[in-house]
Amino acid sequence: MEAFDVVDISQVLTRYGQIVDTRSWDDLDQVFTDDAVFDTSDFGQGRLEGLGAIRTMFAGSHPPYSVNIVNVVVSDGEEAGTARAYSKNLGLLPEGRIGSASYDDELVKTDAGWRVARRVARARREDHDLRPAGGGNAS
């Protein structure tokens, strides 16, 4: 795999965070293939099959206010034109909480660039309250 492929894949994964932040569900085709599978079973939303199902899930859910994709690790896939990626999602949740998930992705190189064909989302830990003790402002 070439260095530019790693950069392109990292951009696709980061774009996902931007799309969730801006609620731009129509742009999810910049991240997922039309026939993508997104396994959100760890979050009680089951296995979503196809871009339409993924868009519908997001449009009807309450995703984090902010999604930050970090710790991206990209490797070659099993076949030419495929890749694997692992990343973490740190999400800002209501009431100052933060959640963490990991994504295990299989990507394919399409005419439009790299896209996620299969994603498994896993909960990483319980939500944490980041507010200072007593609910006051940090100084």
PyRosetta script that sets phi, psi and omega in degrees:
from pyrosetta import init, pose_from_sequence

init()
pose = pose_from_sequence("MEAFDVVDISQVLTRYGQIVDTRSWDDLDQVFTDDAVFDTSDFGQGRLEGLGAIRTMFAGSHPPYSVNIVNVVVSDGEEAGTARAYSKNLGLLPEGRIGSASYDDELVKTDAGWRVARRVARARREDHDLRPAGGGNAS")
pose.set_psi(1, 137.1)
pose.set_omega(1, -179.6)
pose.set_phi(2, -82.8)
pose.set_psi(2, 156.7)
pose.set_omega(2, -180.0)
pose.set_phi(3, -59.5)
pose.set_psi(3, -37.5)
pose.set_omega(3, -179.6)
pose.set_phi(4, -65.6)
pose.set_psi(4, -28.5)
pose.set_omega(4, 175.9)
pose.set_phi(5, -66.6)
pose.set_psi(5, -41.8)
pose.set_omega(5, 178.6)
pose.set_phi(6, -61.9)
pose.set_psi(6, -42.3)
pose.set_omega(6, 178.4)
pose.set_phi(7, -65.2)
pose.set_psi(7, -44.9)
pose.set_omega(7, 179.6)
pose.set_phi(8, -60.7)
pose.set_psi(8, -43.4)
pose.set_omega(8, 179.0)
pose.set_phi(9, -64.4)
pose.set_psi(9, -43.2)
pose.set_omega(9, 177.8)
pose.set_phi(10, -60.2)
pose.set_psi(10, -38.4)
pose.set_omega(10, 177.7)
pose.set_phi(11, -64.6)
pose.set_psi(11, -41.3)
pose.set_omega(11, 178.1)
pose.set_phi(12, -61.0)
pose.set_psi(12, -44.4)
pose.set_omega(12, -179.0)
pose.set_phi(13, -66.5)
pose.set_psi(13, -38.6)
pose.set_omega(13, 177.6)
pose.set_phi(14, -69.3)
pose.set_psi(14, -37.5)
pose.set_omega(14, 177.8)
pose.set_phi(15, -58.4)
pose.set_psi(15, -35.8)
pose.set_omega(15, 176.6)
pose.set_phi(16, -56.0)
pose.set_psi(16, -46.3)
pose.set_omega(16, 177.9)
pose.set_phi(17, -59.8)
pose.set_psi(17, -42.5)
pose.set_omega(17, 179.6)
pose.set_phi(18, -64.7)
pose.set_psi(18, -40.1)
pose.set_omega(18, 179.6)
pose.set_phi(19, -64.7)
pose.set_psi(19, -42.2)
pose.set_omega(19, 177.7)
pose.set_phi(20, -65.7)
pose.set_psi(20, -42.5)
pose.set_omega(20, 179.4)
pose.set_phi(21, -58.6)
pose.set_psi(21, -40.1)
pose.set_omega(21, -174.9)
pose.set_phi(22, -96.4)
pose.set_psi(22, -1.9)
pose.set_omega(22, 179.7)
pose.set_phi(23, 58.6)
pose.set_psi(23, 37.6)
pose.set_omega(23, -177.6)
pose.set_phi(24, -93.9)
pose.set_psi(24, 65.2)
pose.set_omega(24, -172.6)
pose.set_phi(25, -59.8)
pose.set_psi(25, -29.3)
pose.set_omega(25, 178.3)
pose.set_phi(26, -63.5)
pose.set_psi(26, -21.8)
pose.set_omega(26, -178.1)
pose.set_phi(27, -87.5)
pose.set_psi(27, 0.9)
pose.set_omega(27, -179.4)
pose.set_phi(28, -61.8)
pose.set_psi(28, -15.8)
pose.set_omega(28, 174.8)
pose.set_phi(29, -69.8)
pose.set_psi(29, -11.5)
pose.set_omega(29, 174.9)
pose.set_phi(30, -81.1)
pose.set_psi(30, -6.5)
pose.set_omega(30, -179.3)
pose.set_phi(31, -118.4)
pose.set_psi(31, -44.1)
pose.set_omega(31, -172.5)
pose.set_phi(32, -110.2)
pose.set_psi(32, 150.6)
pose.set_omega(32, 170.8)
pose.set_phi(33, -72.8)
pose.set_psi(33, 163.3)
pose.set_omega(33, 178.7)
pose.set_phi(34, -60.1)
pose.set_psi(34, -32.4)
pose.set_omega(34, -177.5)
pose.set_phi(35, -105.1)
pose.set_psi(35, 23.3)
pose.set_omega(35, -177.5)
pose.set_phi(36, -58.7)
pose.set_psi(36, 150.7)
pose.set_omega(36, 172.9)
pose.set_phi(37, -116.3)
pose.set_psi(37, 126.3)
pose.set_omega(37, -179.0)
pose.set_phi(38, -122.4)
pose.set_psi(38, 106.3)
pose.set_omega(38, -177.9)
pose.set_phi(39, -89.7)
pose.set_psi(39, 106.3)
pose.set_omega(39, -179.5)
pose.set_phi(40, -111.7)
pose.set_psi(40, 26.7)
pose.set_omega(40, -177.1)
pose.set_phi(41, -56.7)
pose.set_psi(41, -36.4)
pose.set_omega(41, 179.2)
pose.set_phi(42, -60.7)
pose.set_psi(42, -20.1)
pose.set_omega(42, -178.0)
pose.set_phi(43, -109.3)
pose.set_psi(43, 11.1)
pose.set_omega(43, 175.9)
pose.set_phi(44, 77.5)
pose.set_psi(44, 13.8)
pose.set_omega(44, -178.2)
pose.set_phi(45, -107.8)
pose.set_psi(45, 3.4)
pose.set_omega(45, 175.1)
pose.set_phi(46, 72.6)
pose.set_psi(46, -160.3)
pose.set_omega(46, -177.5)
pose.set_phi(47, -105.0)
pose.set_psi(47, 119.4)
pose.set_omega(47, -178.7)
pose.set_phi(48, -97.3)
pose.set_psi(48, 130.1)
pose.set_omega(48, -178.1)
pose.set_phi(49, -118.3)
pose.set_psi(49, 115.1)
pose.set_omega(49, 178.2)
pose.set_phi(50, 98.5)
pose.set_psi(50, 151.0)
pose.set_omega(50, -177.8)
pose.set_phi(51, -59.9)
pose.set_psi(51, -38.6)
pose.set_omega(51, 179.0)
pose.set_phi(52, -60.3)
pose.set_psi(52, -42.7)
pose.set_omega(52, 179.1)
pose.set_phi(53, -66.1)
pose.set_psi(53, -36.9)
pose.set_omega(53, 178.8)
pose.set_phi(54, -66.3)
pose.set_psi(54, -45.1)
pose.set_omega(54, 177.7)
pose.set_phi(55, -61.0)
pose.set_psi(55, -44.5)
pose.set_omega(55, -179.4)
pose.set_phi(56, -61.5)
pose.set_psi(56, -42.1)
pose.set_omega(56, 178.4)
pose.set_phi(57, -59.5)
pose.set_psi(57, -48.2)
pose.set_omega(57, -178.7)
pose.set_phi(58, -65.3)
pose.set_psi(58, -42.0)
pose.set_omega(58, -178.3)
pose.set_phi(59, -62.3)
pose.set_psi(59, -28.8)
pose.set_omega(59, -178.4)
pose.set_phi(60, -101.6)
pose.set_psi(60, 7.9)
pose.set_omega(60, -176.8)
pose.set_phi(61, -112.8)
pose.set_psi(61, -179.7)
pose.set_omega(61, 176.7)
pose.set_phi(62, -120.6)
pose.set_psi(62, 78.6)
pose.set_omega(62, -178.0)
pose.set_phi(63, -70.2)
pose.set_psi(63, 166.8)
pose.set_omega(63, 178.7)
pose.set_phi(64, -54.8)
pose.set_psi(64, 155.9)
pose.set_omega(64, 176.7)
pose.set_phi(65, -65.8)
pose.set_psi(65, -35.0)
pose.set_omega(65, -178.1)
pose.set_phi(66, -142.8)
pose.set_psi(66, 133.8)
pose.set_omega(66, 178.6)
pose.set_phi(67, -118.2)
pose.set_psi(67, 125.8)
pose.set_omega(67, 179.5)
pose.set_phi(68, -118.9)
pose.set_psi(68, 117.0)
pose.set_omega(68, -179.2)
pose.set_phi(69, -93.2)
pose.set_psi(69, 121.5)
pose.set_omega(69, -175.3)
pose.set_phi(70, -135.1)
pose.set_psi(70, 172.0)
pose.set_omega(70, 175.9)
pose.set_phi(71, 53.6)
pose.set_psi(71, 46.3)
pose.set_omega(71, -179.3)
pose.set_phi(72, -77.1)
pose.set_psi(72, 126.6)
pose.set_omega(72, 176.0)
pose.set_phi(73, -127.3)
pose.set_psi(73, 122.5)
pose.set_omega(73, -176.2)
pose.set_phi(74, -114.3)
pose.set_psi(74, 139.1)
pose.set_omega(74, 176.3)
pose.set_phi(75, -141.7)
pose.set_psi(75, 166.1)
pose.set_omega(75, 178.2)
pose.set_phi(76, -63.5)
pose.set_psi(76, 146.3)
pose.set_omega(76, 172.8)
pose.set_phi(77, -83.2)
pose.set_psi(77, -179.1)
pose.set_omega(77, -178.5)
pose.set_phi(78, -74.1)
pose.set_psi(78, -25.7)
pose.set_omega(78, -178.5)
pose.set_phi(79, -123.3)
pose.set_psi(79, 160.3)
pose.set_omega(79, 176.0)
pose.set_phi(80, -58.6)
pose.set_psi(80, 142.1)
pose.set_omega(80, 178.8)
pose.set_phi(81, 78.7)
pose.set_psi(81, 13.1)
pose.set_omega(81, 176.3)
pose.set_phi(82, -127.2)
pose.set_psi(82, 159.3)
pose.set_omega(82, 179.3)
pose.set_phi(83, -148.7)
pose.set_psi(83, 163.4)
pose.set_omega(83, 173.7)
pose.set_phi(84, -118.6)
pose.set_psi(84, 147.6)
pose.set_omega(84, 175.9)
pose.set_phi(85, -145.2)
pose.set_psi(85, 142.4)
pose.set_omega(85, 172.9)
pose.set_phi(86, -120.1)
pose.set_psi(86, 136.9)
pose.set_omega(86, 175.7)
pose.set_phi(87, -150.7)
pose.set_psi(87, 165.6)
pose.set_omega(87, 175.7)
pose.set_phi(88, -116.5)
pose.set_psi(88, 148.1)
pose.set_omega(88, 177.2)
pose.set_phi(89, -116.4)
pose.set_psi(89, 118.5)
pose.set_omega(89, 171.7)
pose.set_phi(90, -104.1)
pose.set_psi(90, 116.8)
pose.set_omega(90, -174.7)
pose.set_phi(91, -115.8)
pose.set_psi(91, 132.9)
pose.set_omega(91, 175.7)
pose.set_phi(92, -82.5)
pose.set_psi(92, 120.9)
pose.set_omega(92, -175.3)
pose.set_phi(93, -108.5)
pose.set_psi(93, 171.3)
pose.set_omega(93, 178.5)
pose.set_phi(94, -56.7)
pose.set_psi(94, 154.7)
pose.set_omega(94, 174.8)
pose.set_phi(95, 60.6)
pose.set_psi(95, 30.3)
pose.set_omega(95, 174.0)
pose.set_phi(96, 76.5)
pose.set_psi(96, 13.6)
pose.set_omega(96, 178.5)
pose.set_phi(97, -86.2)
pose.set_psi(97, 160.0)
pose.set_omega(97, 175.1)
pose.set_phi(98, -131.1)
pose.set_psi(98, 139.4)
pose.set_omega(98, 177.2)
pose.set_phi(99, -116.9)
pose.set_psi(99, 158.8)
pose.set_omega(99, -179.1)
pose.set_phi(100, -135.3)
pose.set_psi(100, 134.9)
pose.set_omega(100, 176.5)
pose.set_phi(101, -135.8)
pose.set_psi(101, 159.9)
pose.set_omega(101, 172.0)
pose.set_phi(102, -117.1)
pose.set_psi(102, 151.5)
pose.set_omega(102, 176.8)
pose.set_phi(103, -120.6)
pose.set_psi(103, 130.7)
pose.set_omega(103, 173.3)
pose.set_phi(104, -113.2)
pose.set_psi(104, 109.8)
pose.set_omega(104, -171.0)
pose.set_phi(105, -114.1)
pose.set_psi(105, 145.3)
pose.set_omega(105, 165.9)
pose.set_phi(106, -113.2)
pose.set_psi(106, 126.7)
pose.set_omega(106, -177.6)
pose.set_phi(107, -117.6)
pose.set_psi(107, 154.1)
pose.set_omega(107, 175.1)
pose.set_phi(108, -128.7)
pose.set_psi(108, 148.1)
pose.set_omega(108, 176.9)
pose.set_phi(109, -89.6)
pose.set_psi(109, 118.8)
pose.set_omega(109, -178.7)
pose.set_phi(110, -110.0)
pose.set_psi(110, 177.5)
pose.set_omega(110, 175.4)
pose.set_phi(111, -62.2)
pose.set_psi(111, -27.1)
pose.set_omega(111, -179.9)
pose.set_phi(112, -89.6)
pose.set_psi(112, -1.6)
pose.set_omega(112, -178.1)
pose.set_phi(113, 115.2)
pose.set_psi(113, -171.8)
pose.set_omega(113, -179.6)
pose.set_phi(114, -69.1)
pose.set_psi(114, 138.7)
pose.set_omega(114, 177.8)
pose.set_phi(115, -141.2)
pose.set_psi(115, 149.7)
pose.set_omega(115, 176.8)
pose.set_phi(116, -77.9)
pose.set_psi(116, 122.9)
pose.set_omega(116, 177.8)
pose.set_phi(117, -97.4)
pose.set_psi(117, -29.0)
pose.set_omega(117, 180.0)
pose.set_phi(118, -147.7)
pose.set_psi(118, 130.0)
pose.set_omega(118, 177.9)
pose.set_phi(119, -132.6)
pose.set_psi(119, 131.7)
pose.set_omega(119, 171.7)
pose.set_phi(120, -113.9)
pose.set_psi(120, 119.5)
pose.set_omega(120, 178.5)
pose.set_phi(121, -99.0)
pose.set_psi(121, 132.3)
pose.set_omega(121, 179.4)
pose.set_phi(122, -126.8)
pose.set_psi(122, 134.8)
pose.set_omega(122, 174.9)
pose.set_phi(123, -67.9)
pose.set_psi(123, 135.9)
pose.set_omega(123, -177.0)
pose.set_phi(124, -97.6)
pose.set_psi(124, -33.0)
pose.set_omega(124, 179.7)
pose.set_phi(125, -170.3)
pose.set_psi(125, 173.6)
pose.set_omega(125, 177.3)
pose.set_phi(126, -66.7)
pose.set_psi(126, 154.8)
pose.set_omega(126, 174.5)
pose.set_phi(127, -60.9)
pose.set_psi(127, 144.0)
pose.set_omega(127, 178.6)
pose.set_phi(128, -117.7)
pose.set_psi(128, 141.3)
pose.set_omega(128, 177.3)
pose.set_phi(129, -89.2)
pose.set_psi(129, 117.1)
pose.set_omega(129, -176.7)
pose.set_phi(130, -96.4)
pose.set_psi(130, 3.1)
pose.set_omega(130, 179.8)
pose.set_phi(131, -71.9)
pose.set_psi(131, 147.7)
pose.set_omega(131, 176.4)
pose.set_phi(132, -61.2)
pose.set_psi(132, 153.2)
pose.set_omega(132, 177.3)
pose.set_phi(133, -55.1)
pose.set_psi(133, 138.3)
pose.set_omega(133, -179.6)
pose.set_phi(134, 85.3)
pose.set_psi(134, -3.1)
pose.set_omega(134, 175.7)
pose.set_phi(135, 77.1)
pose.set_psi(135, 2.9)
pose.set_omega(135, -179.5)
pose.set_phi(136, -80.0)
pose.set_psi(136, 178.3)
pose.set_omega(136, 178.0)
pose.set_phi(137, -79.7)
pose.set_psi(137, 144.7)
pose.set_omega(137, 174.6)
pose.set_phi(138, -72.6)
pose.set_psi(138, 143.7)
pose.set_omega(138, 178.2)
pose.set_phi(139, -123.1)
pose.dump_pdb("model.pdb")
